[in-house]
Amino acid sequence: MEKTILDYDTVALDDADNALVIIDQTKLPEKIELLRLHTAQEIWDAIYLLQVRGAPAIGVAAGYGIYLLANSIDSEDFDEFYKQFCTYKQYLDSSRPTAVNLSWALNRMDQVVCRAHEAGSTVAQIKEELRRESIAIQEEDIAICRAIGEHGLALVKPGDGILTHCNAGKLAASRYGTATAPIYLGQERGYGFHVYADETRPLLQGARLTAFELQSAGVDVTLICDNMSGMIMKQGKVQAVFVGCDRVAANGDTANKIGTSVVATVAKRYGVPFYVCAPTSTIDWSTPTGDDIVIEQRKPEEVTEMWYASRMAPEGVKVFNPAFDVTDAELITGIVTEYGVARYPYTESLQEIRQKMQ
C-alpha cells in the first residue's frame, strides 16, 4: 500500500547519521520530501523558510537540533563546550521571533546543561543528557496533543461542522496536532465531523497542509477561501472553530497565523464558539498582553509572487506581510490545554492551569 503523509514523522532524530530529519513542508502537497539537516545553518534555514513549522514541531526540531549541534562540539572542557553551545542556541533562537516554543525548547535544553554541570557531569555525560531530553520533548508533545484532543472533543458533538485556520495539525506537531487533535480523535470514534479548512493566505498552510493531511486521514474536509468563513457561519454550517497558536500572553491574548483574529471576530458575531488549542509550552507568562508580542514580518514576495506562475502585483507596490496577528482574549471562548479548558477571564483561569503544571 502506498504511503500517505500520515506515515511519515514531521520531525525525527537520526542519531546514527547525526541528522535532524524533517518533512519539507514547502513542497507539500505535490511532493513528500524528507530533508536531513546536519549544520546550524541548515536547521536555521529550515525553521525560517517554514520547511518545518508549527509551534510544537518547531520546539521538537529545536530540541533535536541543539542536541545534534552540541554533540558535534569537539571539546571536553566545559567552559569551551558551553560557550559554543550558547552560540548555537542564540543562533537558532533568532530564526523566528514569535513562536515561543522555539525559545522554550532551547532554554529547556540549556537548563539541562547547567544542571548536569552543577552535578559534576562530564561533557560526554551532558551530551547524553541532552539526547534524552530532546527525545522527552517529542514524547511529551505526542501525549500533550492527545490530551488536548480529549479535552477539545468534549466541547463538540457528533456531526458538527468545525472550521480551522492555518495548519495546527500533525504537520505542526509530532502526532495529532493541536487544533486537529479533536478532529483526529473524533474520526477514530466515528463522530462524522465536517471540517472547513481556511486556505490561509499568503502561505496557504490550510490549502497545502491541513486539507492535505485531513483528506489523507479520511476526514470529510472542504477547503474554503479565507474570506468565506463568515458566509458558512451565517448559514449554520459551523458549530465550533478550533485553531492553534504560537504564543499565549498571560491575559489570554493569543498570537496565531495572520487572519485568525478575523475568524474570531466573525465567530463572535454569529455566536460560534472559538477555541484556541494551546500546549502550556506556548503560554508566555512573562508577556502580559498581546500588545507585548513581537510579530514577525516576512518577505513581500510571499504575497506578490510566491505561489503564482507569474507575479500578481505591480512592481514596486508596498507590501505589509505580518506572519501573525493577535486575537483579543475576550473573543476566545476557551483555551484548550493538556490540563483542561481555560475560560475568560484568563488572568484567573490560566493561573489555575499553571498551578496544575507544578
DAFENVEN-V605048 format. One record per pair of residues at least 4 apart in sequence whose ideal C-beta (glycine too) atoms are under 6 Angstrom apart, sorted by the first residue. I is the first residue (numbers start at 1). J is the second residue. D is the distance in whole Angstrom. If there is no record, write none. Layout:
i=I j=J d=D
i=I j=J d=D
This chain:
i=3 j=7 d=4
i=4 j=216 d=4
i=5 j=213 d=5
i=5 j=216 d=5
i=6 j=216 d=6
i=6 j=217 d=6
i=8 j=23 d=6
i=10 j=23 d=6
i=10 j=57 d=5
i=10 j=171 d=6
i=11 j=22 d=5
i=11 j=57 d=5
i=11 j=60 d=5
i=11 j=61 d=5
i=12 j=21 d=4
i=13 j=64 d=5
i=14 j=19 d=4
i=14 j=21 d=5
i=18 j=68 d=6
i=19 j=36 d=4
i=19 j=38 d=6
i=20 j=37 d=4
i=20 j=64 d=5
i=20 j=65 d=5
i=20 j=68 d=6
i=21 j=34 d=6
i=21 j=36 d=6
i=22 j=35 d=5
i=22 j=52 d=5
i=24 j=33 d=5
i=24 j=35 d=5
i=24 j=51 d=5
i=25 j=51 d=6
i=25 j=53 d=6
i=26 j=51 d=6
i=27 j=31 d=5
i=27 j=33 d=5
i=28 j=208 d=5
i=28 j=209 d=6
i=28 j=212 d=6
i=29 j=208 d=6
i=29 j=212 d=4
i=37 j=42 d=4
i=37 j=43 d=5
i=37 j=46 d=6
i=40 j=69 d=6
i=40 j=88 d=6
i=40 j=91 d=6
i=43 j=65 d=4
i=44 j=95 d=5
i=45 j=49 d=5
i=46 j=51 d=4
i=46 j=52 d=5
i=47 j=95 d=4
i=47 j=96 d=6
i=48 j=95 d=5
i=52 j=57 d=6
i=52 j=61 d=5
i=54 j=172 d=2
i=55 j=99 d=5
i=55 j=101 d=4
i=55 j=246 d=5
i=55 j=282 d=5
i=56 j=141 d=5
i=56 j=173 d=4
i=57 j=172 d=5
i=57 j=173 d=6
i=58 j=99 d=5
i=58 j=101 d=5
i=58 j=102 d=5
i=59 j=101 d=3
i=59 j=105 d=4
i=60 j=137 d=6
i=60 j=138 d=5
i=60 j=141 d=6
i=60 j=174 d=6
i=61 j=65 d=6
i=62 j=92 d=6
i=62 j=102 d=5
i=62 j=105 d=4
i=62 j=106 d=5
i=63 j=105 d=5
i=63 j=134 d=4
i=63 j=137 d=4
i=64 j=134 d=5
i=66 j=89 d=6
i=66 j=106 d=6
i=66 j=109 d=5
i=67 j=130 d=4
i=67 j=131 d=6
i=67 j=134 d=4
i=69 j=88 d=4
i=70 j=85 d=5
i=70 j=127 d=6
i=70 j=130 d=5
i=71 j=127 d=5
i=73 j=81 d=5
i=73 j=84 d=5
i=75 j=80 d=4
i=75 j=81 d=5
i=76 j=123 d=5
i=78 j=82 d=6
i=78 j=117 d=6
i=78 j=123 d=6
i=81 j=123 d=5
i=89 j=106 d=5
i=93 j=103 d=5
i=93 j=106 d=5
i=96 j=102 d=6
i=97 j=294 d=5
i=97 j=296 d=5
i=98 j=246 d=5
i=98 j=255 d=6
i=98 j=296 d=5
i=98 j=324 d=5
i=99 j=246 d=4
i=100 j=104 d=6
i=100 j=247 d=4
i=100 j=282 d=6
i=100 j=284 d=5
i=101 j=105 d=6
i=101 j=281 d=6
i=103 j=107 d=6
i=104 j=281 d=5
i=105 j=137 d=6
i=109 j=130 d=6
i=112 j=129 d=5
i=112 j=130 d=6
i=112 j=133 d=5
i=113 j=126 d=6
i=116 j=121 d=4
i=116 j=126 d=5
i=116 j=129 d=5
i=121 j=125 d=4
i=121 j=126 d=5
i=136 j=140 d=6
i=138 j=174 d=5
i=140 j=144 d=6
i=141 j=173 d=6
i=141 j=174 d=5
i=142 j=174 d=5
i=142 j=175 d=5
i=144 j=279 d=5
i=144 j=338 d=4
i=145 j=173 d=5
i=145 j=176 d=4
i=145 j=178 d=6
i=145 j=181 d=5
i=146 j=176 d=6
i=147 j=338 d=4
i=148 j=152 d=6
i=148 j=178 d=6
i=148 j=181 d=5
i=148 j=277 d=5
i=148 j=336 d=5
i=148 j=338 d=6
i=149 j=176 d=6
i=149 j=181 d=3
i=149 j=182 d=5
i=149 j=185 d=4
i=151 j=336 d=5
i=151 j=340 d=6
i=151 j=341 d=6
i=152 j=182 d=3
i=152 j=336 d=5
i=153 j=182 d=4
i=153 j=185 d=5
i=153 j=186 d=6
i=156 j=160 d=5
i=156 j=240 d=5
i=158 j=191 d=4
i=158 j=192 d=6
i=159 j=192 d=5
i=160 j=193 d=6
i=160 j=239 d=4
i=161 j=194 d=5
i=161 j=237 d=5
i=161 j=238 d=5
i=161 j=239 d=5
i=162 j=193 d=5
i=162 j=195 d=5
i=162 j=240 d=5
i=162 j=242 d=6
i=163 j=196 d=4
i=163 j=238 d=5
i=163 j=241 d=5
i=164 j=179 d=5
i=164 j=197 d=6
i=164 j=242 d=5
i=165 j=198 d=4
i=165 j=200 d=6
i=165 j=243 d=5
i=165 j=260 d=5
i=165 j=263 d=5
i=166 j=200 d=5
i=166 j=205 d=5
i=166 j=206 d=6
i=166 j=257 d=4
i=167 j=171 d=6
i=167 j=172 d=5
i=167 j=205 d=4
i=167 j=209 d=4
i=167 j=210 d=5
i=168 j=172 d=5
i=168 j=177 d=5
i=168 j=178 d=5
i=168 j=179 d=4
i=168 j=244 d=3
i=169 j=177 d=4
i=169 j=180 d=4
i=169 j=210 d=6
i=169 j=213 d=5
i=170 j=177 d=5
i=170 j=213 d=5
i=171 j=209 d=5
i=171 j=213 d=6
i=172 j=177 d=6
i=173 j=177 d=5
i=176 j=181 d=4
i=176 j=184 d=5
i=177 j=181 d=6
i=178 j=244 d=4
i=178 j=277 d=4
i=179 j=242 d=4
i=179 j=243 d=5
i=179 j=244 d=5
i=179 j=277 d=5
i=180 j=184 d=6
i=182 j=186 d=6
i=183 j=193 d=6
i=183 j=195 d=6
i=186 j=191 d=3
i=186 j=193 d=5
i=187 j=219 d=5
i=194 j=220 d=5
i=195 j=214 d=6
i=195 j=219 d=6
i=195 j=221 d=4
i=196 j=222 d=5
i=196 j=224 d=5
i=197 j=206 d=5
i=197 j=210 d=4
i=197 j=211 d=5
i=197 j=221 d=6
i=197 j=223 d=5
i=198 j=206 d=5
i=198 j=226 d=5
i=199 j=204 d=6
i=199 j=206 d=5
i=199 j=207 d=4
i=199 j=225 d=5
i=199 j=226 d=6
i=200 j=205 d=5
i=200 j=206 d=4
i=201 j=226 d=6
i=202 j=302 d=5
i=202 j=303 d=5
i=204 j=208 d=5
i=205 j=209 d=5
i=206 j=210 d=5
i=207 j=211 d=6
i=207 j=223 d=6
i=211 j=215 d=6
i=211 j=221 d=6
i=211 j=223 d=5
i=214 j=219 d=4
i=214 j=221 d=4
i=215 j=221 d=6
i=224 j=228 d=4
i=226 j=259 d=5
i=229 j=263 d=5
i=229 j=266 d=6
i=230 j=266 d=5
i=232 j=237 d=4
i=232 j=238 d=6
i=233 j=238 d=5
i=233 j=270 d=4
i=233 j=272 d=5
i=234 j=270 d=6
i=238 j=272 d=5
i=240 j=273 d=5
i=241 j=267 d=5
i=241 j=272 d=6
i=241 j=274 d=5
i=242 j=275 d=5
i=242 j=277 d=6
i=243 j=256 d=6
i=243 j=260 d=6
i=243 j=276 d=6
i=244 j=277 d=6
i=245 j=254 d=4
i=245 j=256 d=4
i=245 j=276 d=5
i=245 j=278 d=5
i=245 j=282 d=6
i=246 j=255 d=5
i=247 j=255 d=4
i=247 j=282 d=6
i=247 j=284 d=5
i=247 j=293 d=6
i=248 j=254 d=5
i=248 j=278 d=5
i=248 j=282 d=5
i=248 j=283 d=4
i=249 j=253 d=4
i=249 j=287 d=5
i=249 j=289 d=5
i=249 j=290 d=5
i=250 j=285 d=5
i=250 j=288 d=5
i=251 j=289 d=5
i=251 j=329 d=6
i=251 j=346 d=6
i=251 j=347 d=5
i=252 j=329 d=3
i=252 j=346 d=3
i=253 j=289 d=5
i=253 j=290 d=3
i=253 j=326 d=5
i=253 j=328 d=6
i=253 j=329 d=5
i=254 j=276 d=5
i=254 j=327 d=5
i=255 j=293 d=5
i=255 j=324 d=5
i=255 j=326 d=5
i=256 j=260 d=4
i=258 j=322 d=6
i=258 j=324 d=6
i=258 j=325 d=5
i=260 j=327 d=5
i=261 j=325 d=5
i=261 j=327 d=4
i=264 j=274 d=5
i=264 j=327 d=5
i=264 j=331 d=4
i=267 j=272 d=4
i=267 j=274 d=4
i=268 j=331 d=5
i=273 j=333 d=4
i=274 j=332 d=6
i=274 j=333 d=5
i=275 j=333 d=6
i=275 j=334 d=5
i=275 j=336 d=5
i=276 j=332 d=5
i=276 j=335 d=5
i=277 j=336 d=5
i=278 j=282 d=5
i=278 j=335 d=5
i=278 j=337 d=6
i=280 j=337 d=5
i=280 j=357 d=6
i=287 j=292 d=5
i=287 j=293 d=6
i=288 j=292 d=6
i=290 j=326 d=4
i=295 j=322 d=5
i=295 j=324 d=5
i=296 j=323 d=4
i=297 j=322 d=6
i=298 j=302 d=6
i=298 j=321 d=5
i=298 j=323 d=5
i=300 j=304 d=6
i=300 j=319 d=3
i=300 j=321 d=6
i=301 j=305 d=5
i=301 j=306 d=6
i=302 j=306 d=5
i=302 j=321 d=6
i=303 j=319 d=5
i=303 j=321 d=5
i=304 j=311 d=6
i=304 j=313 d=4
i=305 j=311 d=4
i=308 j=312 d=5
i=313 j=317 d=5
i=327 j=331 d=6
i=329 j=346 d=5
i=334 j=341 d=4
i=334 j=343 d=5
i=335 j=342 d=4
i=336 j=341 d=5
i=337 j=353 d=6
i=339 j=353 d=5
i=339 j=356 d=4
i=342 j=346 d=6
i=342 j=349 d=4
i=342 j=350 d=5
i=342 j=353 d=5
i=343 j=349 d=5
i=346 j=350 d=5
